[in-house]
Structure formats: structure tokens, C-alpha cells
Amino acid sequence: MPIVAQSTETTDWVSRFADEVIEESERRAPGKPVVVASGLSPSGPIHLGNLREVMTPHLVADEIRRRGHQVRHLISWDDYDRYRKVPAGITGVDETWAEHIGKPLTSVPAPKGSAHPNWAEHFKAAMTASLAELGVEFDGISQTEQYTSGVYREQILHAVRHRADIDAILAQYRTKKAPAKKQQQKPVDEAELEAAEGSGAAAEDDGSSGAAGYFPYKPYCGNCEKDLTTVTAYDDDSTELTYACTECGFSETVRLNEFNRGKLVWKVDWPMRWAYEGVIFEPSGVDHSSPGSSFQVGGQIVGIFDGKQPIGPMYAFVGISGMAKMSSSRGGVPTPADALKIMEPQLLRWLYARRRPNQSFKIAFDQEIQRLYDEWDRLDAKVADGSALPADAAAHSRAVRTANGELPRTTRPLPYRTLASVADITAGHEDQALRILSELDPTDPLGSLDEARPRYDKAEAWINTHVPADQRTIVRAEPDTELLKSLDEQGRQSLRLLLDGLADNWSLDGLTHLVYGVPKVQAGFSADATPKELPAEIKTAQRSFFALLYHLLVGRDTGPRLPTLLLAVGQERVRVLLGE
């Protein structure tokens, strides 16, 4: 669908989609709230790739709210999906959980030690808490509640009455050719996952054929609760349905117009919900946009329910530092909660807001997080002084606030890398951390560590959980007398120049000027000389001087930024370690 006229205030991708969604909603459902949707399966930890399924419509919905329109962001919890495998890397889960494979997620016990009533609620709770911290407003819909309460009864009966029409649509895509192996990001049923692993697009969860012919509905067994069932007979007039369970051998006959223990297969379930909820906008992963996949087929099946396919972008994968893709079927993938332990909500929102949905990006859990924070702080400064580009300013605005107001933020947002260095050096001693941070700018000292929170806590968590022990900073307990004795006259002079200037330059800016200035002065230049005024050899001399200081202070070639390290060690101890 073509993009309509853009908002005059911003030129970012969110505004363009908001223009399109508002126009489409007014055409389809004039006078009604705009409906956008996401779908999440609580089959295990809901990871940062799944978060794009939520953040894309959230950002669009929020822009629509900012313009004064009513909008609903639905999150469908696919908690009535089958439990398909025991995820790796989850505490309190072992091979005994395999006995539950095939049951609805809400019928599987929660991992051991959980305070939640079942498997689905355990993983929903973690995601719900993260979305609250991120400022995401949504209406949650439990598919277990929808199906077991009979909300979809008429839709189910309608689908069964039109099973031949659905089968005809699906038959267009049935093929024996197996596509290349893919990884999934949008929650899907087991059969669709099997299809993605090479069984062929037609094998995706589009129903089963047995004695009763094609059937788009799967009962859960009344004995073992599993979906390993086959419909063996169905009467359209009475809606009597007979099924047999291949797992336990149980069989029964029920009336579908009274039966609430089963669900439509995925390729029928998704378009049914589009029509039932009146969804205008919903993104889909790249794995759902190939011929024969759920989104493409759903675009035809939705017409059987007198609905229309939502508009929405195909979204790309999200990586984690060195990882190209994430899959929740493999254990140990980072979740939004993991990210929010080490970064503020504003930064995480910004990572999703600044890239178009079809652009992949990575979320840093390694040293790259410091560079990202530096980039964020520079943008923050540009927005404050009015020099940010319109699209960048729009992404910043979407990161720091929603239509309901600003997200809580750090009062004194000191550089993340500085906070991380201080947390590293002080090893949890808050009084020492406050002393160092209050000396960063003597003209405006930090009065309380709370002023630097929550950013300080995020940086400390990053140091404690993502920096290897051999990279942590341990200040020497005693001077390295052997190294001090081995220094030549130039080395001793460099230390003397530094020590002589400590007292007058005891601040972050002052020490930065001092440590960079010592090699300049030794070479006969002014400490204020700019790089353009200096020969290339000065950089080599600076690196050698820095390495000497690191060896004398922490016994390594490198470490935290020297000005921060010097402040952390303290004047008195610096003088001792440098041989004064």
C-alpha cells in the first residue's frame, strides 16, 4: 500500500506508518479506535528479537495517540499453543518436562521454584514487567481464555463449515520442495516450525487430513491433554465431532458447538483473529513473508471470515553483539529483562526506534554498550541545543517519552563508561563510588549516588555480569619497585610532571588535560597544543606513558580511562604507587 502524506513535524519511519494506519483505519472502521497488534508465545524466555514484534506497533500506536486518536495495542498471548519442546538453559527444567510436550502451555507446570501457576504465566510475567518498564501500553489477550470460554465458538464453526474453501487456498501452496532452513522469531505452532526446518511450506500448521477429510481444528485430548489427535468423523448438521488420540488411545465424540478444548490451526487461527479484532496494523517477521507462509496465506484466508489482512512491515532480525540471530528454541538468548539490567529503558527504546523495521541491528552486551551510550549522550546534547536532525530528534523523543509522559530518567546522567569504571574499581563500595563521582566536577559535585541512578546501577550490573574476571580492574596493593627502579630519566621525569600537577588538576577534565599534556611538555610543546600542531611521534609517546601508568597502577597494559582511574585510586595512593 502506498505511503500517504507524511506528518509535517517529523520524517521518521514511525510517522510515515502512523499516517498510513490512520488513513486505513478511517477507511475500514470510521469512528472506531485504531487497532494494532502483536503476538507473543510464552513457550520460553521471550527474547529481544520477539521484542521487535511489540516495539514496532507500540511506537506506531504511541504516535497515533500523540495525535489525539484512540488506539488499542493488542498483545495476543499465544498461551494455548502446544508445548513443543523443553527449552535449554532454563533453571528448574529437566528431561521430565518432556512428558508435557503436546499440552497447552497453560497446562504445563511452571519451572521449579516459580511463583506462577503454570509455564505460560511464568514467562508472561517476566515480559509484562519489562514492557511496563519500557512504557509500553497494551491490552493483553490470553488465547487460553478466549478458546476455553467459547469466545471464538462461532469463528470455529464458521471455519469448519468452510473447510473446503480453506483447503483450496492452502492447496495452492502445497509443494514437495523443501525451502532453505530458517529461524523463527514470531511464535508459531509446532508444525510451522517443522516446516521451517525443511518439511516444505505446505506442511506448516494448516490442519490435518484423516477419515473426516481436511480439518482446520485440533482438539486437545480429554485424557492426556495433548494435541496428538486426529478428527475421525464430523457431522455438519449436529456438529458432532469424533477424534482419537494417537498418544494415549483415548477417543470421544463431542458437539463442537459446545466444546471448548481445542483450537484452530495456526494458519487459520491468525487470520481469524485479524477479522475478529479488526486489526489494522501488525508487523510480521521475515520468516512469515515468503510464499506459502502464514502471513501470505492468511491474507487469503482472512476473507473467509469477512476480514482484511492488516498492513504492516516485514521486520528483520535483532542480533546480540557477535550473534547474528536469536531463536527462543535455543536456551540462553537474552531477554528484555536481561537488557534492562544493564541499560536504561530510554536506550533500549531508542535502539528499536532509530532503525526502520526492515533493518537489522545488534544490542550490545559487551564493551560496545559504552560506545552506544556515548552516541546516545551526544544525541541527547544535540536535542537539548536544537542541532539534532529531525529524524534523530524524533527517535530521541520516542525513546524518552510516550503519549502519557516522560519515562523516569537519571537526574545526573554521567557517562556510562565512567560509571562502569568507577563501579569496577570500587567493587561495590558505595561510599568510595560517591567520593570519586563527586570529584569528577568539583564545581558541581554529586551530592548523592541516587542522583546518578539508575544509570549507575545499570553500569555496575554490566561490570558484574558481563565483564570477565580477568578484565576486571584491581589496583595494586604495593608499588612496583622493580619497574620504578628500571625507569630511565625520561620515564622518571614523566611521573614527576604528573605528580606535580595532581593537586591543581584533580577533576575529570583537569586530569584528562594533565595525562595527555605530560608527553607534550616533555617534547617541548605546550600542554594545550592541538593534534594539528604536534608531530605524529607525540601519539606514540602518549601511548607509552599511558602504558607505564597502567602497569604502575593496575599491573596491566590497559584499563579504565586514566583520568577516571586516577580519581578512583585517590591522590594519596596514586603518589605512593607512582613512587613519590
N, C-alpha and C positions, 0 to 999 in steps of 0.2 A: 504494500500500500504506500503511496507517495506521502512524503512528509509535508505537512501543511505549514503555513506561515509561522516562523519562529517568534518566540517571545522577544520583545524589544529590549528586555532587561539583561538577558544572558544569552549565550550562544552555545552552551554546553549540550551534551547528548541528552541529559535528563529533561531539559526544557523542550527539546525537539520532540521527544516521546510524549511528554505531557500535552503538547499541542495536539498531537495526533490522537491520543487516547480521549481527550475531552471531546474532540470533534466526533470520534467514532461512538462514544457513549451517548452523545446528544442525538446521533442518528439512530442508534439501536434502541435506546431506553431513555427518551427525553424526560427530564424532571426527576429521574431516579439517581441515587448515589452511584458514582463510578465504582466499578468492581475490578480490582486487580487481584492476582492470586499467585500463591506459591504452594509447592508440595514437598513435604519432608517425611522421610521414613525413619522412625526411631528404632531401626534394626540394630543399631550400634551407635558409637560416638558419631555425632553429626559434625562433619569436619568443615574446614574453611572453604572447600570447594562448594559444598552444599550451601554455605552462607551466601554465595552469589545468587542462588535461587531465590533468596529472600531480599538481599540488599538491592537488586535491580528493580523489582516492583516497589520496594519500600521508598527508594529515592524518587521514583516517578509519582507514587501516591502522595508523598510529602510535598512535592512541588505543586501537585493539584490542590492539596489542602491550603498551601500558601496563597493560592489564587482565589480562595474563598469557596471552593466547591466541596460538596460532601463526597467522601470516598471511603470505601471499605477495602482493606487489605486482608484477604483471607489466607490463612495458612492451613492447608489440609494436612493433618497428621495422619499419615497412612499406617495407622496402628492396627488395622485389621488385615494387613498383608501377612503372608505366611512368614514364619521364622525359617530362614532358608539355610543358614549355616552358623556355626559357632565362631564368632569373630576372634581373631588372635589378639593377644595383648591386653585383654580386659581382666582386671583383678577380680577374683571370686567366680571365675567361669572356667570349667574344665570339661573333659570329654563327656561327663554325664549330661551336659546340656544338649547333647546331640539327640537325646530321646525326645526332645520337644520340637525337632525340625518338622515343619508342616503345620504347626498350630498357629493361630493368630498371635501376633506379637503381644497382645494384651492377655493372652492365656499362658504366657511363659513366665516363670518366676524371675524376679529381679536378680541381678548379680548378688552374690553373698555379701551381707553387710549393708545393703541398700535399705533406706528407709521408705522406699516406694513400693506400691503393691504389686507391680509387675514390670516386666522387661521394658515395655514401651514407655511407661510413666517415668522410669529411671532416666532414660536418655532424653525424653521430652523436657524433664525438669532442668537439666543442665543447659539445654539450648534456650529454654524460656528465660532463664536467669541472664544469660548472655545477651539476648535480644533486649531485655529491659535495660541493661547497662548501656547498650548501643542506642537506646532511644527509639527502638522500632515498635510502632503501634500496630497491632494486628488483632483480627478475630480468629481464634483458633477453632478448628472443627475436627473433632475426633471421628474418624471413619468407623471405628468400632461402635460408637454411639449412634451414628447415622444408620448403619446397617442393622444393628441388633434392635433398634427401636422401631424399625419399619418405615423410617423416613423415605427411603428410596423404593418402597414396595411397588408403586405404580411404574417407576422407571424400570425396575427389574422385569415386571410383567410385560411392559412395552418392548423391552429388548428381546425377550423370549418370543413374543409374538412376531417380531421382525427378524428372527434369527437367520432366516434365509437371505434377507437383504444384507445383513451384516456379513454373512458368509460370502456373499457375492463380491462385496467390497474387498474383503480380505483375500479372496481368491486371486484378485488382480496382482497381488504382491507375492504370492507363494512361488517359491523357486527352490531348486535343489542347490543352487550355487551359494556357497558359504562366504560371507563377507570377511574382510580382514578383522582380526581381533581388536576389540575396542575396550576402553574402560568407561564405566558409567559414573556419572555424577548425579543425575536425577534419580530418586528412588523408583525402583521398578520391581515387578514381581519376578519370581524365580525363572519362569520360562523366558522372560525377556532377557535376563542376564545370561541364560544359557545360549540364547540366540546371539548375543553379543560376543560369545566365546566361540562362535563358529558353527552354530547349528542351522544358520540360514535365517533371513529376515522373516520368512513365513512362519517360523517356529516360535516367534515371540508370542507372548501370552494373549492369544486371540481366541482361546476357547478350545474345546475338545470335541472329537467326533467319536461316537460309540454307537450302541444299539439304537439310541434315540436320535442319531444324526448329530449335526453340529449343534453345540450348546454353549452360549456365552456366559454361563453362570456356574460357579463352583460351590457346592455345599461343603461345609466343614462337617466331618463325621460326628454323629451323635454319640459315639462310643469313645473313640480315641482323640477326638477334636481336630484331627489333621485333615488337610485338603486333598489327600491322595484318594479322591473319589471320582467315580465315573457315573454320569447320568445314564441309566439304562432304559428308562421309559418316561414319557411325558404326555399328558393329555391336555390339549389347549382349552377345552371347554371347562373341565373341572379344576385345572391347574395341578392335578395330581402328578407328583414327580417321584420317581423311584431312583435311588442311587445305591451304589455299592462301594465299599471302601476296600481298596487293594492292600491296605496296610494291616487292618485287623479283621477283615472279612465281614464286618457289620453291614447290614443293608436295611433300608426302611423306605416307606412310602409316606410322603408328606404333601400337604397342599401349599403350593408356592405362594398363594395369596394370603397365607397365614404364617409362613415360615420365615424366620429372620436369622438363620445361622448359615450364612454363605455370602458370597459377593460376586459381582460382575467381574469378569476377567479384565486385566489391565487395559487392553486396547479398546474396550467398550466402557469401562469404568471412567476413564479420564474424560472422554468427550461427553459422557452423560453428565458429569459434574459441571462441565463448561455450560451446558444448556440449563441445568438445574439452578446454578448460582448466577447465571447471566454474566460470566466473566468476559471482560473487555480486553484485558491485558494480562499475559502470562508469558514469561520467557521460557526457553527450552534449551537444554544442553546440546552440544554439537552431536552427541550420540542419538538424539531424537529427531534429527533433521534430515537424515538420509532417506532415500526412497524405501517405503515399507516400514519405516519406524513409527513409533507411537504418535508423534505429533502430526506426521504427514497423513497417516491413515485416519487418525482422529478427526482431521479436517473434513473427511467424507462421512464418517460415522456420525458426527455431531448433527448432521442434517436429519437423521432418523429420529432424533429427539427434538426436532424443530428448533435447533440452536445454531449458532455460528461459532466458528473457530476464533479464539482470541487472537489479537495482533500481539506482536512481541518479538524481541530479538533472539537470535541464537547466541548463547553466551559461551565463552571459551573457558579453558581450564585455568585453575589457580594453582601455582606451584609454591613450594616452600624452599627457599634458598637453593640448595643443589638438587632438589627433587623436581622432576618435570611435571608429574601429575600425582594426584591423590586418589585413592579408592578406599571407601569405607569398608570394603570386604577384606581389606588387609588391616591388621591391627596397628596401632601406634601412630595414626595420622593425627596431626594437630587439629584441635577444635577451636572454636571461637573463645571458649573459656581459657584455653592454653595461651592464645594470643593476648587476651585481656589481662593476663597475669603480668605480662612484660611490656605492654603498650597501652596508652590511654585510648578510650573509645574514639576520640576525635581522629587519631592517626589511623586506626583501623577503618573507620568510615571513609576517610579520605582515600585510602588505597582502592576502595571499590568505586568511589565517586569520580575519581580523576581519569579512569580508563573506560573507554567505551566497552559495552558488554562483549563484543566480539574480539577484544584484545586480551590476550593472556597476560598475567603478571605474577610476580612472586611476593610472598610475605616472608620477611626476614626474621629468623630466629638466631642468626649468627651475628658476626660483627657488623653486617650490613645494616642492622637496625639503627646503629649510631648514625650512619650516613643518611638514612631515611629521616631520622629525627632532625638532623641538621637541615635537610631540604625543607621539612615541614616548618621549622622555625624561621627559615628565610622567607617562606611564603607568608607566614603569619606577620612578619615585619612589613612585607610589601603590601599586604592588605591594609595594615594599620596606616601606612603612609600614602596609600592610594595609588601605588605604582604597579600593582598586580594586573596582569592581563585579564580581560573579562571572564574567559572560561576558567582560568585558575582561581579567580575570586569566587566564581560560582561554586566550584568544587570545594573550596575552603568553607564557604557558607553552609554547604550541605553537610560538611564534616562537623562543624562546631554547634549547629543548631538544627532543630526541626521546626515544624509549624507550631509546636507547643512551647518553643522557647529554647534557650541555650542549654547545652549539656553541662553538667558540673565540670569545672576545669581547675587546673593547678594555679594557685594565686601567683606564685613566682616561678614561671616555667624556665628554670635554669637548664643549660644544655644537658641533654641526656647523657652524652659521653662523659661529661664532668661528674654528674651524679653517679654514673656507673663506676667511675674511677674511685670516687670517694667511698662508695659502698664496698668496693673491692678492698681498698686499703684499710678501712676501719673495721671490716669483718663483723658488722652488726652492732658496734658500739655507737649509739645514737648521740651521746654527748660529744664524742670525737667528730662525728659527721657534722654536727651543728657548728662546732668550732671552726672546722675547715670551710664550710659553706658560708659562714658569717664573715670570713676573711677574704672571700672572693672579691668583694667590692666594699672596702671599708667606709665609703661614703654613704652606702645604703645597705648596712649589714642585715642578714637574715635574722629575724627575731625568734623564730621558732621553726623547727623542722616541718611542722604542719603546713607552713607556707609553701614548701617545696613538694608537698604531697598532692595528688597521688603519684606524680611523676617519679619522685624519689623511690617510692615503694616498688614501682614497676622496674626501675633500673636495678634496684637491689635484687629483685626476683630474677631478673635476667642474669646477673652476675652469679647468683647462687645455683641456678638451674641449667644454664646454657653455656657457661664458660668452663672448659676443662680445668681440673685441679692444677695441672702443670702450667696453665696460663694465668693462674691467679697471682696477685702481687703480694709478696711477703717482704717487708722491709728488713734489711739486715739488722741483726741484734748488735753486732760489733763492727768497727771499721775494718776494711780490707787492708791491713797494714802492709802486706806484701805488694799489693798493687800500688798503694800510695808511695812506698819506697822506690818502686821501679820507674816512677814518672820522671820524664826529662824536665828541663827548665820550662819549656812551653806548656807542658801539662800542669805543672805546679802554678804557673802564672795564671792559667785559665781558671783554676779553682780559687785563687786569691781574688781575682776580679769578681768572680761570682759572690764569694763570701763578703767582700767589701760592700757589695751593692744590695745584699739581702734586706737589711733593715729599712732602707729607703724605698724598696720596691716590693714590699710584702703585700701584694694583691695579685689577682689573676692577671690583669693587664700589665702590671709592673713587672712581674716575674717573666711573663712572655717576652717583654721588651728586653729584659736582662739576659735571659739564656740565649736568645738569638743575637744579642748585641756583643757578647763576650768575644766570639771569634772575629767579629768585625773590628773591634777595638784592637785586638792582638795583631790584626793585619794592617793597622794604621788608618782605618776608616772610622767615621763617626758611627756610634751605635744606632743613629737614626737613618743611616744610609739605606736607600731603597735597593731592591734587587737589580734594577737597571743601572745603578751606579757602581755595582760590585762585580768583580771578576767571578767566573764560574767556580774557581777554587774555593771561594768562601763557603759554598754549599757543602763541599767535601769536608772542610774544616768544621762546620756546624755539626755534620753527622758524626764526626769523630768525637767531638766534645760531648754530644748527647749520649753516645755510647759509653763514654767514660763515666758520666754521671749515673747512668742506669746501672753500670757494674758496681759503682761505689754505694749506691742506694739500695738496689734490689738484687744485685748479683746476676743480672741478665743483660742481653744486648738491647732489649726494648722493654717497654712497659707503658703505663698510662702517660698521658701528656705531661711533660716535665713540670710546667707551672702548677698543675693540679697535684702532682706527686710531691713537689716541694712543700706546698701548703699542707698537704696531708701529713707529711713527716714532721713538720714543725721546725721553726728556726733553730732551736737548741739542738735537736737531734741531727738536723742537716749539718750543722757545724761540726758535730762530733764525727759523723760518718765521712765528711769530706776532709778530715784530718786537721781541723783548726786547733 
